[in-house]
Each structure stands twice: as structure tokens, then as C-alpha cells.
Amino acid sequence: MNREVFRMKHGQYRHGVLLLIFGCVGVLQASRVSKEFRKSVPFRPEGNVAVKNVNGMISVEPWDRDSVEVYAEIEVKAGSHREAEAFMEKVEILVDHQDDRLSVETDYPKVRGGDGFWDWVFGGKKPQVKVDFWVKVPAKTDLRLKSVNGRVQVRDVEGRANLGTTNGGIGAEGVRGAVDAHTVNGGIRVELTTFNPDEEMSFSTTNGAIEITLPWDVQADLKASTVNGRISTDFPVEVSGGFIGKKLRGRINGGGGLIDLHTVNGSIRIYEE
């Protein structure tokens, strides 16, 4: 056999192996199953609601009832439909209610198996779970919302809101109260309709911009810093110690509660309502 023939057959062999592998992948590509969860719990206004998530978003809105409604869409992706359904049966949404406190989180079953190449080819990859939460609460409610991979958002709620995620943005619209918002990979956008000068708020991210809208009569001490970005504000600021392009410290309308904003890769913009 001459070299040209050998190369041709060797090339055909490799081509055949690749076709086999990707053919298996095509046959055994991940299956998805989904289901819904809904539960309502009696709950008085001015209580504390906490939602903890891993993969998926959290969205909270008010309604005119003395109760909390938790609605979730759960999706499981696995190597086969049977495996996805079996795993789905073990995923639970836990709702714990004690007096004026309510907590919601997802209970994930433990999984076994490797993450090697051949496990992936032949459907051995661990199942993946995504849970998106939509929660309705009394208008006056303190919130503590935490996710890892997913956006966190709140609208028109009165109370203190502690919002956090790692990979995702944070949004708070029409909030009446104090907000703390922290993420790593994502932007922060907050609109406050009222601000108590006795409160303190902090906003931080690593990769993303921070935009906050404050009422025209806000009284606050301001501290803002960025590394790769700009700082701009609609308010006249009585600057303390000078304004260096990447750092700003001063008072708005005579000063009051501290508003602390920090990002690394992104700009900071402060708007007047």
C-alpha cells in the first residue's frame, strides 16, 4: 500500500470516528422537561420575605392581598427524557412560614457521575436545573433576594430590599425604602421614589454600570468610585476633598444617609427623578 492510499484511508477512518461521535451526540442530545409550582400563604404586611435561588431569576411585585404567592417555572435538562423526568421528581420548592417571616428556596437532589468527555457523548452529564421565581407580596414588605446565576428584580414595593446575585443584573423600580444591591457580573439599575435621610444604602458590582434615580429632594451623603468608567450626576454635589474623575465624595441637599456606589468596569450615573 503506497503512502497516498494510507493517508486517504487514515483520513477516512478519522472522518468516520468523528461522524460516529457527533452522530451519538445528535441522538443523545439533552432532553428537557418542565413543570410549574404555585403556592399561596397568608402573610401580614410589614413582614420579611426571603427568596434564595441558584440558577434562575427572581422577580417580586406587590399585590393588594394579605398573602404571599410563589409561582415558579422549573426546567430540568438531562441526557435522556427518562433521566430528566426522574430528576424532576426530586426537585422541591421549600416554603417556610413562621410568624412575620417567610422563606423560599429550591431543594436540589444530589447527583453522581463524571464530567468526562465520554460521559458527555453518551449522556452521562449531570442534570441541570433552572428555576425562575415570580413572587407577589403585600406592598409593605422587607425583602432579601439572593441568586447565583440569574437576574434579581423588584417593582413598587415599600420596605428595605437586600438584593444580590453573582452572574446577573439587578433592577429595582418604584421602590419606596432603602436598597442594598450587590452583584459581580451585571449592571445595577435602581429607581427610588422616596429616601429616608436616616437610612444607608450600598450598591456594588465588578463588571457593569450602576444607574440610580433619586427623588429631587433627597438628602444624602454620597460616596462613588469606579476604576474603568465615569461618574456623572444630575444633582449639585457639595464636594468633600475635591472631585477626582474616578472618585466622588460629597453631600446632596445638605447631606443625610450614606449612598455608597462602587464598580470596577463600568460607569456610575445618578439621575434626578
C-alpha positions in Angstrom: 0.0 0.0 0.0 1.5 3.3 -1.0 1.5 6.4 1.3 -1.2 8.2 -0.6 -3.6 5.3 -0.2 -2.7 5.0 3.5 -3.3 8.7 4.1 -6.6 8.5 2.3 -7.8 5.6 4.3 -6.4 7.0 7.6 -8.3 10.3 6.8 -11.5 8.3 6.1 -11.1 6.5 9.4 -10.8 9.7 11.4 -13.7 11.1 9.5 -15.8 8.0 10.3 -14.9 8.3 14.0 -16.0 11.9 14.1 -19.2 11.1 12.3 -19.8 8.3 14.9 -19.2 10.6 17.8 -21.3 13.5 16.6 -23.9 11.1 15.4 -24.1 9.8 19.0 -24.3 13.4 20.3 -27.1 14.1 17.9 -29.0 11.0 19.0 -28.3 11.6 22.7 -28.6 15.3 22.9 -30.1 16.7 26.1 -33.8 16.3 26.8 -35.7 19.0 28.7 -38.8 18.6 31.0 -40.5 21.4 32.8 -43.3 21.9 35.4 -44.9 24.7 37.3 -45.2 25.4 41.1 -47.7 27.7 42.8 -48.4 28.2 46.4 -50.1 31.0 48.4 -49.5 31.6 52.1 -51.4 34.0 54.4 -49.0 36.8 55.3 -49.4 40.2 57.1 -47.9 43.4 55.6 -44.5 44.7 57.0 -43.1 41.2 57.3 -39.9 39.8 55.8 -39.8 37.6 52.7 -36.5 35.9 51.6 -36.0 34.0 48.3 -32.9 32.0 47.6 -32.1 30.7 44.2 -29.1 29.1 42.4 -29.9 29.0 38.6 -32.7 31.3 37.5 -34.2 34.7 38.1 -36.2 36.2 41.0 -38.9 38.7 40.3 -41.1 40.3 43.1 -44.1 42.6 42.7 -46.8 43.8 45.1 -50.5 43.0 45.2 -53.4 44.1 47.4 -53.8 40.9 49.5 -52.5 39.8 52.9 -50.7 36.8 51.5 -47.7 35.8 49.5 -48.0 33.9 46.3 -45.0 32.0 45.0 -45.0 30.9 41.3 -42.1 29.0 39.8 -41.2 27.5 36.5 -38.8 24.6 36.9 -36.8 23.2 34.0 -34.5 20.1 34.1 -32.1 19.2 31.3 -30.6 15.8 31.2 -29.1 13.2 28.8 -32.4 11.5 28.3 -36.1 12.3 28.8 -36.4 9.5 31.4 -33.5 10.8 33.4 -34.8 14.4 33.2 -38.2 13.2 34.5 -36.7 11.2 37.3 -34.6 14.1 38.4 -37.5 16.5 38.2 -39.4 14.3 40.7 -36.8 15.0 43.3 -36.6 18.8 42.8 -38.7 20.6 45.5 -39.6 24.2 46.3 -39.5 24.7 50.0 -41.7 27.4 51.5 -41.2 28.0 55.2 -43.6 30.4 57.1 -43.1 31.5 60.7 -44.9 34.5 62.1 -43.9 37.5 60.1 -41.1 35.7 58.2 -41.3 33.6 55.0 -38.5 31.9 53.1 -38.5 30.3 49.7 -35.7 28.2 48.2 -35.1 25.2 45.9 -34.0 21.9 47.3 -31.8 20.2 44.7 -31.2 16.4 44.8 -27.6 15.2 45.0 -26.2 13.9 41.7 -23.5 11.4 41.0 -21.5 10.8 37.8 -18.5 12.1 36.0 -18.0 15.0 33.7 -15.6 13.3 31.3 -15.8 13.6 27.5 -17.3 10.1 27.0 -19.8 10.7 29.8 -20.9 13.8 27.8 -21.0 11.8 24.5 -23.1 9.0 25.9 -25.5 11.1 28.0 -23.7 10.8 31.4 -23.6 14.6 32.1 -25.2 15.7 35.3 -28.7 17.0 35.0 -29.1 20.8 35.0 -31.9 22.6 36.8 -33.2 26.1 36.3 -35.9 27.7 38.4 -37.5 31.1 37.7 -39.4 32.7 40.5 -42.3 35.2 40.3 -43.4 36.3 43.8 -46.3 38.5 44.9 -46.1 40.2 48.3 -48.1 42.8 50.3 -46.9 46.3 49.2 -45.2 46.9 52.6 -42.7 44.1 52.8 -38.9 43.8 53.6 -37.1 41.7 51.0 -34.0 39.6 50.9 -33.4 38.1 47.4 -30.4 36.1 46.5 -29.5 34.2 43.3 -26.2 32.9 41.9 -26.9 32.7 38.1 -29.9 34.9 37.4 -31.3 38.4 37.4 -33.0 39.8 40.5 -35.7 42.4 40.1 -38.2 44.2 42.3 -41.0 46.6 41.4 -43.2 49.0 43.5 -42.5 47.5 46.9 -42.2 49.6 50.1 -39.6 48.4 52.6 -35.9 47.5 52.9 -34.7 45.4 50.0 -31.4 43.4 50.1 -30.7 42.2 46.6 -27.8 40.0 45.5 -26.6 37.8 42.7 -23.3 36.7 41.1 -24.0 36.4 37.4 -26.8 38.6 36.5 -28.2 42.2 36.7 -30.2 43.8 39.5 -33.2 46.0 38.9 -35.4 47.9 41.4 -38.2 50.1 40.0 -40.5 52.4 42.0 -39.1 51.3 45.3 -40.1 53.2 48.5 -37.4 52.4 51.1 -33.7 51.5 51.3 -31.9 49.3 48.9 -28.7 47.3 49.1 -27.7 45.7 45.7 -24.6 43.7 45.0 -23.6 41.6 42.0 -20.3 40.6 40.3 -21.1 40.2 36.6 -24.0 42.5 35.8 -25.4 46.0 36.0 -27.5 47.7 38.7 -30.4 49.9 38.0 -32.5 51.3 40.8 -35.3 53.9 40.9 -36.2 55.2 44.4 -39.4 57.2 44.8 -38.6 58.1 48.5 -35.5 58.2 50.6 -35.2 58.4 54.4 -32.2 60.5 55.3 -31.6 58.2 58.3 -31.1 55.2 56.0 -27.9 54.0 54.4 -27.7 52.2 51.0 -24.9 50.5 49.1 -24.5 49.4 45.5 -21.6 47.4 44.1 -20.6 45.4 41.0 -17.4 44.4 39.3 -18.4 44.2 35.7 -21.3 46.5 35.0 -22.7 50.0 35.2 -24.6 51.5 38.2 -27.6 53.7 37.5 -29.7 55.1 40.3 -32.6 57.6 40.2 -33.3 59.6 43.3 -36.2 61.9 44.3 -35.4 65.6 43.8 -35.5 66.4 47.5 -33.1 63.6 48.6 -30.8 64.4 51.4 -27.8 62.2 51.4 -24.0 61.8 51.8 -22.6 60.5 48.5 -19.6 58.2 48.0 -18.9 56.9 44.5 -15.9 55.2 42.8 -15.0 53.4 39.6 -11.8 52.1 38.0 -12.7 51.9 34.3 -15.6 54.3 33.8 -17.1 57.7 34.5 -19.1 59.3 37.3 -22.0 61.7 36.5 -24.8 63.2 38.5 -27.8 65.4 37.9 -27.6 66.8 41.4 -25.4 69.7 42.6 -23.0 68.0 45.0 -21.1 69.8 47.8 -17.8 68.0 47.2 -15.6 67.0 50.1 -11.9 66.8 49.4 -12.2 67.5 45.7 -13.6 65.5 42.8 -11.2 63.2 41.1 -12.6 61.8 37.9 -12.9 58.2 39.2 -13.9 59.1 42.8 -16.5 61.4 44.3 -17.4 62.2 47.8 -19.8 64.9 48.9 -23.3 65.9 50.1 -26.6 66.3 48.3 -29.1 68.9 49.7 -27.1 69.3 52.9 -26.4 65.6 53.4 -28.1 62.7 55.2 -27.9 58.9 54.9 -24.9 57.5 53.1 -25.3 56.3 49.5 -22.2 54.2 48.6 -21.7 53.2 45.0 -18.7 51.2 43.7 -17.9 49.5 40.4 -14.7 48.4 38.7 -15.6 48.1 35.0 -18.5 50.4 34.4 -19.8 53.9 34.8 -21.9 55.4 37.6 -24.9 57.6 36.8 -27.1 59.4 39.3 -30.3 60.8 37.9 -32.9 63.2 39.5 -36.5 61.9 39.4 
